[in-house]
């Protein structure tokens, strides 16, 4: 039980040198426990230095009626009909000098399906965002600390994870939603 591989989605935070405000980014990793991913988190965001911390995390086990399982090995013969996608929608609200974000995991056959799903969310349709004529809700065109995009989870995993594991999705009408763990977590105390 304790050696079962898990997919973790981690909201990392950092007040990196030279920054005025805390920055955030999402990290995806595979391990038996969150603590095992600390070295990978530092490799993912080296410029964060000692300020790197976790603001939230989720063990990804279920998305949109699919069970999510990490399987060791690269099974090239097994082609999944659906893929797990990470989406970060961005949008603006009148009177606020900041970009609002909405994070979404979705199971779709391709990027086009993932984008279509994201545009049906309440965030995308929200009138207060759409009311800003010059900058409505959008899906940004790049992935990184400042801007985001639509990605297959396999594409944002480190090379080590990509070469040693694959994600298996199994449709299942029963199951509970993943627990979201929020708060400030120092990496040396998880």
Secondary structure, DSSP 8 states (H G I E B T S, - for coil): -TT--EEEEEEEEE--TT-SS-EEEEEEEEESSGGGGHHHHHHHTGGGGGG-EEEEEEEE-EETTEEEEEEES--TT---SSEEEEEEEEEE-TT-SSEEEEEEEEEESSHHHHHHHHTTSHHHH-HHHHT-TTS-SEE-S--SSS---EEEHHHHS-HHHHHHEEEEEEE-S------EEEEEEEGGG-
